[in-house]
Amino acid sequence: MSQDRLLRTTLASSVALAVTLSAQPSLALNTADYFELSLEQLMEVKIHAASKKEESISNAPAAVYVVTNEDITRSGVTNIPDALRLVPGMMVARTDSNSWAISIRGFNSTLTNKLLVLVDGRSIYNPVFGGVLWEAHNLMLEDIERIEVVRGPGGALWGANAVNGVINIITRHTRATQGTVASAVYGNEEHGTLSARHGGSFGDDGHYRVYAKSFKQDASHKPVSAPDNSQDTYDEWDGFRTGFRTDWADQFTLQGDAYRTNAQQLRTRYSLIAPYATAEQQLLRYEGINLLGRWIDKRDDGSQLSIQSYVDWAKRDEPVNFIDDRMTYDLDAQYNFAPLQRHDIILGAGFRYLTDDQRGDRNTTFSPQQRRNNLYSAFVQDKITLAPDTWFLTLGSKFEHNDFSGFEVQPNARLQWHPDQNKTVWAAISRAVRTPTPLEEDVTSTLITAQNIRAALVPNDHFKSEQLTAYELGYRHQLTNDLSLDLAAFYNDYEHLRTTTASAENVTVVNNGVDPIHILIPFMFTNDMKGTTEGIEAVLSWNIRPDLKLAANYSYMNMSLTALDPTQETDEKLAPKHQAGVKLFWNMTTKWTLDVTTSYVDKLPITGVDSYVRMDVNLGTQVSKSLRINITGQNLLEDRQREFGGIEDINVGEIERSLFAKLTWQF
């Protein structure tokens, strides 16, 4: 990092020292053994993502699912995307060794632009690409307390891009990570992951932890031969990250991370001289440093003031296309209070300042290359008690102003009814938007070249925000102490969806003195499509015995799109209509555990991906008080399986069966 950026990061840390909680973890989650909790107790676990305040799952008027630290440990997953496979209704597909397509309720791609993802209240949604680059965020899983997933719009609280859902990753309070933990993973695909963490205390009520993690992932299998006739996909993945967190009581937190990740990919280099397009291997490098602080003041009258601030430097170096070098400064404040007996009000305001520098090459350029963007926001929410303990109405809205689409309003209304203490019925209507990015308004990028012809994306300053109006209905029922049911249904109505349109009237002859004289055929991102999705999601949880737990889920989604150009309606066939899964957690003895996760994913007709069943098995034993061994098999039913993308795509691989062992020391 340059001296200038280092100076700015240091100066920004003074802002972060004045900061608060927008995702303060519940300490009950740190101390409870989830396998010992009943389903009724699990439904009372506190979450934050649904209403931007702590509330139990049973009282949340939204389709919510929580992946706990225990779930992550018991399933044997080694990264966040695989942990999200545990969430009912999530669409998770691995495209190669270092890329994933992850979405909720449709529109899946490796850059899903309608899903907002946060880590401890810090957004990791990339505002340039429009989506999450999962390969840059290989977190230390042992430090995660829970992953909250809201299926459905969250724009009224979280703002733009929380269109189809919100993922809130919350790390553990440092009181729960005292002592030292070290782990090592190795297998045929996992080529070495080493993690270490140490936690301690200071003063009367201060705690801290520091951690480090390094990893290396083998390449996937190429379904067709690569340019050199090999079966390699050039997609090995490795990296290193380190960080710290300190907590003073339950009032102040300061934490930070630094990382560097390398991801190999193939990219096409275009030329107006034959050969016009060549696939080249390249190393994508991700680097970043972030520093976050949060402060919370809980008052005797039950009100609460919280402030959070962070600074985040991130760089993505892609040699063939462009370098994205970005700094984000964010400040957010929230005040919870109940001025009247029947009203529970939350007020919030925020400011975000981003500096971007996108340095392109002959294939890709940005105009302007450098941007300074401001985002102003405010929100209000009032949960009204219509009838004590029975009927509640939540009204709220987010108000934002950004430099791309201007002023945006995202209102929300939610009604919930508790017929008795074991049942919840809820309904909601919401509006959410996905705002434009520099890729849509600033980029010129080659799509294809031929003799004396170049087709390229060109900027469109008139690109609009994509809009959603969502209608949801949900039902939860604690049938017995050991059996629960969770149902959700939705109907989503989308407007101004993104399309790509040729601009025939702007075809020009280019004679720039550098390239051969050629014809430029411009294409633009436009908003010439609308559509609907409708579906259902069901989860059944059953504690069969004190030592045996089972959870089953099923989801159905149908998508219907209408575009001016019907060839643009491909998203209809990029999402599985049917998905199902079964999780089985079994404590065989006091020392041995066996956990099986099985999932079914329907076919993706547009890319020729067949329906498939995936089975993962994790066998663990506690060798001693300080040593645990796990043997894990993933994708056991197939030698290899393509999960997403067309077979002709140079960056699509087949995901191979993975077998690995994990040793965990705790002392």
C-alpha positions as CSV (number, residue, x, y, z in Angstrom):
1,M,0.0,0.0,0.0
2,S,1.3,3.5,-0.9
3,Q,2.4,5.9,1.8
4,D,-0.5,8.1,0.9
5,R,-3.0,5.3,1.4
6,L,-1.3,4.2,4.6
7,L,-1.6,7.8,5.9
8,R,-5.2,8.0,5.0
9,T,-5.9,4.7,6.7
10,T,-4.1,5.9,9.8
11,L,-6.0,9.2,9.9
12,A,-9.3,7.4,9.3
13,S,-8.7,5.2,12.3
14,S,-9.3,8.3,14.4
15,V,-12.8,8.3,13.0
16,A,-13.2,4.6,13.7
17,L,-12.3,5.2,17.4
18,A,-15.5,7.1,17.8
19,V,-17.9,4.3,16.8
20,T,-20.7,1.7,17.5
21,L,-22.8,-1.4,17.2
22,S,-25.0,-2.1,14.3
23,A,-24.5,-5.8,14.8
24,Q,-23.7,-6.4,18.4
25,P,-23.6,-10.2,19.1
26,S,-25.7,-11.9,21.7
27,L,-23.5,-13.4,24.3
28,A,-25.9,-16.3,24.9
29,L,-24.7,-17.6,21.5
30,N,-21.2,-17.7,22.7
31,T,-21.7,-19.8,25.7
32,A,-24.5,-22.2,24.8
33,D,-23.9,-25.7,23.4
34,Y,-26.3,-25.8,20.5
35,F,-26.6,-29.5,20.5
36,E,-28.0,-29.3,24.1
37,L,-30.6,-26.7,23.2
38,S,-34.2,-27.7,22.5
39,L,-35.9,-26.4,19.4
40,E,-38.0,-24.1,21.5
41,Q,-34.8,-22.6,23.0
42,L,-33.2,-22.3,19.5
43,M,-36.2,-20.3,18.3
44,E,-35.5,-17.8,21.1
45,V,-31.9,-17.2,19.9
46,K,-31.4,-13.5,19.3
47,I,-30.8,-12.2,15.8
48,H,-30.2,-8.7,14.4
49,A,-30.6,-8.7,10.6
50,A,-34.4,-8.8,10.4
51,S,-35.2,-5.6,12.3
52,K,-31.8,-4.1,12.9
53,K,-32.2,-4.8,16.6
54,E,-32.0,-7.9,18.7
55,E,-35.1,-10.1,18.6
56,S,-35.8,-13.8,18.8
57,I,-36.2,-15.8,15.6
58,S,-39.7,-16.7,16.7
59,N,-40.7,-13.0,16.8
60,A,-39.0,-12.0,13.5
61,P,-41.6,-10.9,10.8
62,A,-39.4,-12.2,8.0
63,A,-38.1,-15.4,6.5
64,V,-35.0,-15.8,8.7
65,Y,-32.5,-18.7,9.1
66,V,-29.4,-18.8,11.3
67,V,-26.3,-20.9,10.6
68,T,-24.6,-21.2,14.0
69,N,-20.9,-21.8,14.8
70,E,-22.0,-25.3,15.8
71,D,-23.5,-25.8,12.4
72,I,-20.3,-24.7,10.7
73,T,-18.2,-26.9,12.9
74,R,-20.4,-30.0,12.6
75,S,-20.8,-29.8,8.8
76,G,-17.1,-29.7,8.1
77,V,-17.2,-26.7,5.7
78,T,-14.1,-24.7,5.1
79,N,-15.4,-21.5,3.6
80,I,-18.4,-19.1,3.9
81,P,-20.1,-20.2,0.5
82,D,-20.2,-23.8,1.6
83,A,-21.6,-22.8,4.9
84,L,-24.4,-21.0,3.0
85,R,-25.4,-24.3,1.5
86,L,-26.9,-25.1,4.9
87,V,-29.5,-22.3,4.4
88,P,-32.9,-23.4,3.0
89,G,-33.7,-21.7,-0.3
90,M,-30.2,-20.4,-0.8
91,M,-28.8,-20.9,-4.4
92,V,-25.2,-21.8,-4.0
93,A,-23.2,-23.1,-6.9
94,R,-19.4,-23.3,-7.2
95,T,-18.3,-22.3,-10.7
96,D,-14.6,-23.3,-10.2
97,S,-12.0,-23.6,-7.5
98,N,-12.2,-19.9,-6.4
99,S,-15.6,-18.6,-7.7
100,W,-19.2,-19.0,-6.6
101,A,-22.6,-18.0,-7.8
102,I,-24.7,-17.3,-4.7
103,S,-28.2,-15.7,-4.5
104,I,-31.6,-15.8,-2.9
105,R,-34.8,-16.2,-4.8
106,G,-33.3,-16.1,-8.3
107,F,-31.0,-14.0,-10.5
108,N,-27.9,-16.1,-9.7
109,S,-24.5,-15.3,-11.1
110,T,-20.9,-15.0,-9.9
111,L,-21.7,-11.3,-9.3
112,T,-25.2,-11.4,-7.8
113,N,-26.2,-7.8,-7.5
114,K,-29.4,-8.2,-5.5
115,L,-27.9,-9.6,-2.3
116,L,-26.3,-7.5,0.4
117,V,-23.6,-9.1,2.6
118,L,-22.1,-7.7,5.8
119,V,-19.4,-8.8,8.2
120,D,-20.0,-7.3,11.7
121,G,-22.0,-4.5,10.0
122,R,-19.3,-3.7,7.4
123,S,-20.6,-4.1,3.8
124,I,-18.5,-6.4,1.6
125,Y,-20.8,-5.7,-1.4
126,N,-18.5,-4.5,-4.2
127,P,-19.9,-1.2,-5.5
128,V,-17.9,-1.3,-8.7
129,F,-18.8,-4.8,-9.9
130,G,-22.2,-5.0,-8.1
131,G,-21.9,-8.1,-6.0
132,V,-19.7,-10.0,-3.6
133,L,-16.3,-11.3,-4.6
134,W,-16.4,-14.3,-2.3
135,E,-12.8,-15.4,-3.2
136,A,-11.5,-12.3,-1.4
137,H,-13.3,-13.1,1.9
138,N,-12.1,-16.4,3.2
139,L,-12.7,-15.7,6.9
140,M,-11.5,-17.8,9.9
141,L,-14.6,-19.9,10.5
142,E,-13.7,-20.6,14.2
143,D,-14.3,-16.9,14.9
144,I,-17.8,-16.7,13.5
145,E,-20.6,-16.7,16.0
146,R,-23.5,-17.0,13.5
147,I,-24.5,-16.2,9.9
148,E,-28.0,-14.6,9.8
149,V,-29.8,-14.9,6.5
150,V,-32.9,-13.0,5.6
151,R,-34.6,-14.3,2.5
152,G,-36.5,-11.3,1.1
153,P,-36.0,-7.6,0.7
154,G,-34.2,-5.6,3.5
155,G,-33.9,-2.3,1.8
156,A,-36.1,-0.5,4.4
157,L,-33.4,-1.0,7.0
158,W,-30.1,-1.9,5.2
159,G,-30.5,0.3,2.1
160,A,-29.8,-0.2,-1.6
161,N,-28.9,-3.7,-3.0
162,A,-30.6,-5.6,-0.2
163,V,-33.2,-6.6,-2.8
164,N,-33.6,-10.3,-2.5
165,G,-31.9,-10.8,0.8
166,V,-29.4,-9.9,3.4
167,I,-26.6,-12.0,4.8
168,N,-25.2,-10.8,8.2
169,I,-22.0,-12.5,9.3
170,I,-21.3,-11.9,13.0
171,T,-18.1,-12.8,14.7
172,R,-17.8,-13.8,18.3
173,H,-17.2,-11.5,21.3
174,T,-13.6,-11.8,22.5
175,R,-14.9,-13.1,25.9
176,A,-15.8,-16.3,24.1
177,T,-12.4,-16.7,22.4
178,Q,-10.0,-16.8,25.3
179,G,-7.0,-19.1,25.1
180,T,-5.3,-20.5,22.0
181,V,-6.8,-22.5,19.1
182,A,-4.9,-23.8,16.1
183,S,-6.1,-26.0,13.2
184,A,-4.7,-27.6,10.1
185,V,-6.6,-29.0,7.1
186,Y,-5.2,-31.1,4.3
187,G,-6.7,-33.2,1.5
188,N,-6.8,-34.0,-2.2
189,E,-8.4,-30.6,-2.9
190,E,-7.6,-28.7,0.3
191,H,-3.9,-28.3,-0.1
192,G,-3.2,-26.9,3.3
193,T,-5.1,-24.5,5.5
194,L,-3.4,-23.4,8.7
195,S,-5.3,-21.2,11.3
196,A,-4.3,-19.9,14.7
197,R,-6.0,-17.6,17.2
198,H,-5.0,-16.4,20.6
199,G,-7.3,-14.5,23.0
200,G,-6.5,-12.8,26.3
201,S,-7.8,-10.1,28.7
202,F,-6.6,-6.7,30.0
203,G,-7.9,-4.4,32.6
204,D,-11.1,-5.0,34.6
205,D,-13.3,-5.9,31.6
206,G,-11.2,-5.9,28.4
207,H,-10.6,-8.8,26.1
208,Y,-8.8,-9.3,22.9
209,R,-7.9,-11.8,20.2
210,V,-5.5,-12.0,17.3
211,Y,-5.6,-14.5,14.5
212,A,-3.9,-15.6,11.3
213,K,-5.0,-17.9,8.5
214,S,-3.3,-19.2,5.3
215,F,-4.8,-21.5,2.7
216,K,-4.3,-23.2,-0.6
217,Q,-6.9,-24.8,-2.8
218,D,-6.3,-27.1,-5.8
219,A,-7.7,-26.4,-9.2
220,S,-11.0,-27.8,-10.4
221,H,-11.4,-30.1,-13.4
222,K,-12.0,-28.6,-16.8
223,P,-14.9,-30.2,-18.7
224,V,-13.3,-29.5,-22.1
225,S,-9.6,-29.1,-22.9
226,A,-7.9,-25.8,-22.1
227,P,-5.9,-23.9,-24.7
228,D,-2.8,-26.1,-24.1
229,N,-5.0,-29.3,-24.3
230,S,-4.7,-29.9,-20.6
231,Q,-7.6,-30.5,-18.2
232,D,-6.4,-27.7,-15.9
233,T,-8.7,-24.8,-15.3
234,Y,-6.0,-22.4,-14.1
235,D,-8.0,-21.7,-11.0
236,E,-5.9,-22.5,-8.0
237,W,-6.6,-20.3,-5.0
238,D,-4.4,-19.3,-2.1
239,G,-4.1,-16.5,0.4
240,F,-3.3,-15.2,3.8
241,R,-5.3,-13.0,6.2
242,T,-4.7,-11.7,9.8
243,G,-6.5,-9.5,12.2
244,F,-7.5,-8.6,15.7
245,R,-10.5,-7.7,17.8
246,T,-10.8,-6.0,21.2
247,D,-13.9,-5.5,23.4
248,W,-14.3,-3.4,26.4
249,A,-17.3,-4.9,28.3
250,D,-20.3,-4.7,26.1
251,Q,-19.8,-1.1,25.2
252,F,-16.9,-0.6,22.8
253,T,-15.3,-2.8,20.1
254,L,-12.3,-2.1,17.8
255,Q,-11.4,-4.7,15.2
256,G,-9.5,-4.9,11.9
257,D,-8.3,-7.3,9.2
258,A,-5.6,-7.4,6.5
259,Y,-5.6,-9.9,3.7
260,R,-4.0,-10.9,0.3
261,T,-5.6,-13.5,-1.9
262,N,-4.4,-14.9,-5.2
263,A,-6.9,-16.5,-7.7
264,Q,-5.9,-17.9,-11.0
265,Q,-8.3,-17.4,-13.9
266,L,-8.4,-17.4,-17.7
267,R,-9.2,-14.2,-19.4
268,T,-9.8,-13.3,-23.1
269,R,-7.5,-10.7,-24.6
270,Y,-9.0,-9.1,-27.7
271,S,-7.2,-7.6,-30.6
272,L,-8.0,-6.1,-34.0
273,I,-5.1,-8.1,-35.4
274,A,-5.5,-11.9,-35.9
275,P,-5.8,-14.0,-33.8
276,Y,-8.6,-11.7,-32.6
277,A,-9.2,-13.3,-29.2
278,T,-6.8,-15.4,-27.1
279,A,-7.3,-17.0,-23.7
280,E,-4.5,-16.1,-21.3
281,Q,-3.8,-17.3,-17.8
282,Q,-3.6,-14.6,-15.3
283,L,-3.3,-14.1,-11.6
284,L,-6.0,-12.0,-9.9
285,R,-4.7,-10.5,-6.7
286,Y,-7.0,-9.2,-3.9
287,E,-5.6,-7.0,-1.1
288,G,-7.3,-5.2,1.6
289,I,-7.1,-3.6,5.1
290,N,-10.1,-2.6,7.2
291,L,-10.6,-1.1,10.6
292,L,-13.9,-0.9,12.4
293,G,-15.1,0.5,15.7
294,R,-18.4,0.4,17.4
295,W,-19.8,1.9,20.6
296,I,-23.1,1.4,22.3
297,D,-24.8,3.2,25.1
298,K,-27.6,1.3,26.8
299,R,-29.6,3.6,29.1
300,D,-31.7,3.0,32.2
301,D,-35.0,3.9,30.4
302,G,-34.4,1.1,27.8
303,S,-33.3,3.4,25.0
304,Q,-30.0,2.7,23.2
305,L,-27.7,4.8,21.2
306,S,-25.2,3.2,18.9
307,I,-22.5,4.5,16.5
308,Q,-20.4,2.5,14.1
309,S,-17.6,3.6,11.7
310,Y,-15.2,1.9,9.5
311,V,-12.5,2.5,6.9
312,D,-11.9,-0.2,4.2
313,W,-9.2,-0.2,1.6
314,A,-9.6,-2.9,-1.1
315,K,-7.7,-3.5,-4.3
316,R,-8.4,-6.0,-7.1
317,D,-5.6,-6.3,-9.7
318,E,-6.8,-8.1,-12.9
319,P,-4.0,-7.7,-15.4
320,V,-6.0,-8.3,-18.6
321,N,-8.8,-5.9,-17.8
322,F,-8.4,-3.3,-15.1
323,I,-7.3,-2.6,-11.5
324,D,-10.0,-1.6,-9.0
325,D,-8.4,0.5,-6.2
326,R,-11.0,1.7,-3.7
327,M,-11.2,3.3,-0.2
328,T,-14.5,3.4,1.8
329,Y,-15.2,5.6,4.8
330,D,-18.5,4.8,6.6
331,L,-20.3,6.4,9.6
332,D,-23.6,5.1,10.9
333,A,-25.7,6.1,13.9
334,Q,-28.8,4.5,15.4
335,Y,-31.1,5.3,18.2
336,N,-33.7,2.9,19.7
337,F,-36.4,4.2,22.0
338,A,-40.0,3.6,23.1
339,P,-41.6,7.0,23.8
340,L,-45.0,5.5,24.1
341,Q,-46.1,2.2,25.5
342,R,-47.3,0.8,22.1
343,H,-44.4,2.2,19.9
344,D,-40.9,0.8,19.6
345,I,-39.0,3.2,17.3
346,I,-35.6,3.0,15.6
347,L,-34.1,6.1,14.0
348,G,-30.9,5.9,12.0
349,A,-28.6,8.0,9.7
350,G,-25.5,7.3,7.8
351,F,-22.8,8.7,5.5
352,R,-20.5,6.8,3.2
353,Y,-17.6,8.3,1.1
354,L,-15.9,6.2,-1.5
355,T,-12.9,7.0,-3.6
356,D,-12.4,4.8,-6.7
357,D,-9.5,4.4,-9.2
358,Q,-10.1,2.0,-12.1
359,R,-7.0,1.8,-14.3
360,G,-7.9,-0.1,-17.5
361,D,-6.1,-1.5,-20.5
362,R,-6.8,-1.6,-24.2
363,N,-9.8,-4.0,-23.5
364,T,-11.4,-2.0,-20.7
365,T,-11.5,1.7,-19.7
366,F,-13.5,3.8,-17.3
367,S,-14.6,7.4,-17.9
368,P,-14.0,9.0,-15.5
369,Q,-11.2,6.7,-14.3
370,Q,-11.4,8.2,-10.8
371,R,-14.6,8.8,-8.8
372,R,-15.5,10.4,-5.5
373,N,-19.0,9.2,-4.5
374,N,-21.1,10.2,-1.6
375,L,-24.0,8.2,-0.1
376,Y,-26.4,9.8,2.4
377,S,-29.0,7.8,4.2
378,A,-31.6,7.8,6.9
379,F,-34.2,5.4,8.1
380,V,-37.1,5.2,10.5
381,Q,-39.0,2.2,11.8
382,D,-41.9,1.9,14.2
383,K,-43.1,-1.4,15.6
384,I,-46.7,-0.7,16.9
385,T,-48.4,-3.0,19.3
386,L,-51.9,-3.4,18.1
387,A,-52.9,-5.9,20.7
388,P,-50.5,-6.9,23.6
389,D,-48.6,-10.1,22.8
390,T,-50.8,-10.8,19.8
391,W,-50.8,-8.3,17.0
392,F,-48.0,-6.1,15.8
393,L,-47.5,-3.8,12.8
394,T,-44.1,-2.6,11.7
395,L,-43.8,0.4,9.4
396,G,-40.6,1.9,8.1
397,S,-38.6,3.3,5.3
398,K,-35.0,3.9,4.1
399,F,-34.2,7.2,2.4
400,E,-31.0,7.4,0.4
401,H,-29.2,9.7,-2.0
402,N,-26.4,8.4,-4.2
403,D,-24.4,9.9,-7.1
404,F,-25.7,7.4,-9.7
405,S,-29.5,7.3,-9.4
406,G,-30.2,10.2,-7.0
407,F,-32.8,9.9,-4.3
408,E,-34.3,6.5,-3.5
409,V,-37.1,5.6,-1.1
410,Q,-37.5,2.0,0.1
411,P,-40.7,1.6,2.3
412,N,-41.8,-1.5,4.2
413,A,-44.9,-2.7,6.1
414,R,-45.0,-5.9,8.2
415,L,-47.9,-7.4,10.1
416,Q,-47.5,-10.2,12.6
417,W,-50.0,-12.3,14.6
418,H,-49.3,-14.6,17.4
419,P,-52.4,-16.9,18.0
420,D,-50.5,-18.4,20.9
421,Q,-46.9,-18.6,22.2
422,N,-46.1,-21.4,19.7
423,K,-47.4,-19.9,16.5
424,T,-46.5,-16.9,14.4
425,V,-48.1,-15.6,11.2
426,W,-46.6,-12.7,9.3
427,A,-47.1,-10.8,6.1
428,A,-45.1,-8.1,4.4
429,I,-45.0,-5.7,1.5
430,S,-41.7,-4.0,0.7
431,R,-39.9,-2.0,-1.9
432,A,-36.2,-2.3,-2.6
433,V,-33.8,-1.1,-5.3
434,R,-30.5,-2.2,-6.8
435,T,-28.6,1.0,-7.7
436,P,-26.3,1.5,-10.8
437,T,-22.6,0.8,-10.7
438,P,-19.6,2.2,-12.6
439,L,-19.7,-0.9,-14.8
440,E,-23.0,0.3,-16.1
441,E,-22.4,4.0,-16.3
442,D,-18.7,4.5,-16.9
443,V,-17.2,1.4,-18.6
444,T,-16.1,0.8,-22.2
445,S,-15.2,-2.8,-22.6
446,T,-14.6,-5.0,-25.6
447,L,-17.1,-7.8,-26.1
448,I,-15.8,-9.3,-29.3
449,T,-13.4,-8.5,-32.2
450,A,-13.2,-9.5,-35.8
451,Q,-11.4,-8.2,-38.9
452,N,-11.9,-4.4,-38.8
453,I,-14.8,-4.8,-36.3
454,R,-15.1,-4.2,-32.6
455,A,-18.2,-4.7,-30.5
456,A,-17.9,-3.1,-27.1
457,L,-20.0,-2.0,-24.1
458,V,-20.1,1.8,-23.8
459,P,-21.3,4.0,-20.9
460,N,-25.0,4.7,-20.3
461,D,-25.6,7.7,-18.0
462,H,-29.3,7.0,-18.1
463,F,-29.2,3.6,-16.6
464,K,-31.9,3.3,-13.8
465,S,-32.1,1.5,-10.6
466,E,-33.6,-2.0,-10.7
467,Q,-36.8,-2.0,-8.6
468,L,-38.6,-4.7,-6.6
469,T,-42.0,-4.7,-5.0
470,A,-42.3,-7.8,-2.8
471,Y,-45.2,-9.6,-1.2
472,E,-44.5,-12.2,1.5
473,L,-46.4,-14.5,3.8
474,G,-44.9,-16.6,6.6
475,Y,-45.9,-19.1,9.2
476,R,-44.0,-20.7,12.1
477,H,-45.2,-23.4,14.4
478,Q,-43.5,-25.0,17.4
479,L,-45.5,-28.3,17.0
480,T,-43.9,-29.9,20.0
481,N,-40.8,-29.4,22.1
482,D,-38.9,-31.4,19.5
483,L,-40.6,-30.6,16.3
484,S,-41.0,-27.2,14.5
485,L,-42.2,-26.0,11.1
486,D,-41.3,-22.8,9.2
487,L,-43.1,-21.8,6.0
488,A,-42.6,-18.8,3.7
489,A,-44.2,-17.8,0.4
490,F,-43.3,-14.9,-1.8
491,Y,-44.3,-13.0,-5.0
492,N,-41.8,-10.6,-6.4
493,D,-42.5,-8.0,-9.0
494,Y,-39.4,-6.5,-10.7
495,E,-39.1,-3.4,-13.0
496,H,-36.2,-1.9,-15.0
497,L,-34.2,-5.1,-15.0
498,R,-30.8,-4.9,-16.7
499,T,-30.4,-5.8,-20.3
500,T,-27.8,-5.3,-23.0
501,T,-28.8,-3.4,-26.1
502,A,-27.0,-2.6,-29.3
503,S,-27.0,1.0,-30.2
504,A,-27.2,0.8,-34.0
505,E,-27.6,4.6,-34.5
506,N,-24.2,5.1,-32.8
507,V,-22.1,2.8,-35.0
508,T,-18.9,4.7,-35.9
509,V,-15.7,4.3,-37.8
510,V,-12.7,4.6,-35.5
511,N,-9.4,6.0,-36.8
512,N,-7.3,6.8,-33.7
513,G,-3.9,6.3,-35.1
514,V,-3.2,3.4,-32.7
515,D,-5.5,0.6,-33.7
516,P,-6.2,-0.4,-37.3
517,I,-9.2,1.5,-38.8
518,H,-12.3,-0.4,-37.7
519,I,-16.0,-0.2,-37.1
520,L,-17.2,0.2,-33.5
521,I,-20.6,-1.4,-32.7
522,P,-21.6,0.0,-29.3
523,F,-23.7,-1.9,-26.8
524,M,-25.2,-0.4,-23.6
525,F,-26.6,-1.7,-20.3
526,T,-30.3,-0.8,-20.4
527,N,-33.4,-1.3,-18.4
528,D,-35.6,-3.1,-21.0
529,M,-36.9,-6.0,-18.9
530,K,-39.4,-6.7,-16.2
531,G,-40.5,-9.9,-14.5
532,T,-41.9,-11.8,-11.6
533,T,-40.9,-14.6,-9.3
534,E,-43.0,-16.6,-7.0
535,G,-42.2,-19.5,-4.7
536,I,-42.4,-21.3,-1.4
537,E,-39.8,-22.3,1.2
538,A,-40.3,-24.9,4.0
539,V,-38.1,-26.1,6.9
540,L,-38.9,-28.9,9.3
541,S,-36.7,-29.4,12.3
542,W,-36.9,-32.5,14.5
543,N,-34.9,-33.4,17.6
544,I,-35.4,-37.2,17.2
545,R,-33.4,-38.0,20.4
546,P,-31.2,-36.0,22.7
547,D,-28.2,-37.3,20.6
548,L,-29.8,-37.1,17.2
549,K,-31.1,-34.0,15.2
550,L,-32.6,-33.8,11.8
551,A,-33.6,-30.9,9.6
552,A,-35.3,-31.1,6.2
553,N,-36.1,-28.3,3.8
554,Y,-37.7,-27.8,0.4
555,S,-37.9,-24.7,-1.9
556,Y,-39.7,-24.0,-5.1
557,M,-39.3,-20.9,-7.3
558,N,-40.7,-20.0,-10.7
559,M,-39.4,-17.0,-12.7
560,S,-41.1,-15.2,-15.6
561,L,-39.3,-12.5,-17.5
562,T,-40.4,-10.2,-20.3
563,A,-37.8,-8.2,-22.3
564,L,-37.9,-6.2,-25.5
565,D,-35.3,-8.6,-26.8
566,P,-36.5,-12.2,-25.8
567,T,-32.9,-13.5,-25.9
568,Q,-32.2,-11.4,-22.8
569,E,-34.6,-13.6,-20.7
570,T,-31.9,-16.2,-19.8
571,D,-32.1,-15.6,-16.0
572,E,-35.4,-17.7,-16.2
573,K,-33.3,-20.8,-16.7
574,L,-30.3,-19.9,-14.5
575,A,-32.1,-20.7,-11.2
576,P,-33.2,-24.2,-10.1
577,K,-37.0,-24.5,-9.7
578,H,-36.7,-27.1,-7.0
579,Q,-34.2,-27.5,-4.2
580,A,-34.3,-29.8,-1.2
581,G,-32.0,-30.8,1.6
582,V,-31.6,-33.0,4.7
583,K,-29.1,-32.4,7.6
584,L,-28.4,-35.1,10.2
585,F,-26.3,-34.4,13.3
586,W,-25.6,-37.4,15.5
587,N,-23.6,-37.7,18.7
588,M,-22.7,-41.4,18.4
589,T,-20.8,-41.4,21.7
590,T,-19.4,-38.9,24.1
591,K,-16.3,-38.7,21.9
592,W,-17.6,-39.5,18.3
593,T,-19.9,-37.4,16.1
594,L,-21.3,-38.1,12.6
595,D,-22.9,-35.4,10.5
596,V,-24.4,-35.8,7.1
597,T,-25.7,-33.1,4.8
598,T,-27.5,-34.0,1.6
599,S,-29.0,-31.6,-1.0
600,Y,-30.8,-31.8,-4.3
601,V,-30.5,-29.1,-6.9
602,D,-32.7,-29.0,-10.0
603,K,-31.3,-28.6,-13.5
604,L,-30.2,-25.3,-15.1
605,P,-31.5,-25.7,-18.7
606,I,-29.8,-22.7,-20.3
607,T,-26.3,-23.9,-19.3
608,G,-26.9,-27.7,-19.6
609,V,-26.2,-28.3,-15.9
610,D,-28.1,-31.4,-14.9
611,S,-29.9,-31.9,-11.6
612,Y,-27.7,-33.4,-9.0
613,V,-27.6,-34.7,-5.5
614,R,-24.7,-33.7,-3.3
615,M,-23.7,-35.5,-0.1
616,D,-21.2,-34.2,2.5
617,V,-20.1,-36.3,5.5
618,N,-18.1,-35.2,8.6
619,L,-16.8,-37.7,11.1
620,G,-15.2,-36.3,14.2
621,T,-13.7,-37.6,17.4
622,Q,-12.4,-35.8,20.6
623,V,-9.0,-37.5,21.0
624,S,-8.2,-35.7,24.2
625,K,-9.3,-32.6,26.0
626,S,-7.3,-30.4,23.7
627,L,-7.2,-32.3,20.4
628,R,-10.0,-33.0,18.0
629,I,-9.8,-34.9,14.6
630,N,-12.3,-34.6,11.8
631,I,-12.4,-36.6,8.5
632,T,-14.6,-34.9,5.9
633,G,-15.9,-36.0,2.5
634,Q,-17.6,-33.5,0.2
635,N,-19.5,-34.2,-3.0
636,L,-19.2,-37.9,-2.3
637,L,-21.7,-39.1,-4.8
638,E,-19.9,-38.0,-7.9
639,D,-16.2,-37.9,-9.1
640,R,-16.9,-34.4,-10.2
641,Q,-19.9,-32.2,-10.9
642,R,-20.5,-29.0,-12.9
643,E,-22.7,-26.8,-10.7
644,F,-23.0,-23.6,-12.8
645,G,-22.1,-22.1,-16.1
646,G,-21.9,-23.3,-19.7
647,I,-19.5,-26.0,-20.7
648,E,-18.0,-23.7,-23.3
649,D,-17.1,-21.1,-20.6
650,I,-13.3,-21.0,-20.2
651,N,-13.7,-20.3,-16.4
652,V,-16.2,-23.0,-15.5
653,G,-14.8,-26.1,-13.8
654,E,-16.2,-29.3,-12.5
655,I,-16.2,-29.5,-8.8
656,E,-14.4,-32.7,-7.7
657,R,-14.9,-35.0,-4.8
658,S,-13.0,-33.7,-1.8
659,L,-11.6,-35.7,1.1
660,F,-9.6,-34.0,3.8
661,A,-8.7,-34.2,7.5
662,K,-8.7,-31.5,10.1
663,L,-6.8,-31.3,13.3
664,T,-7.9,-28.8,16.0
665,W,-5.9,-28.0,19.1
666,Q,-7.3,-25.9,21.9
667,F,-5.3,-24.9,24.9
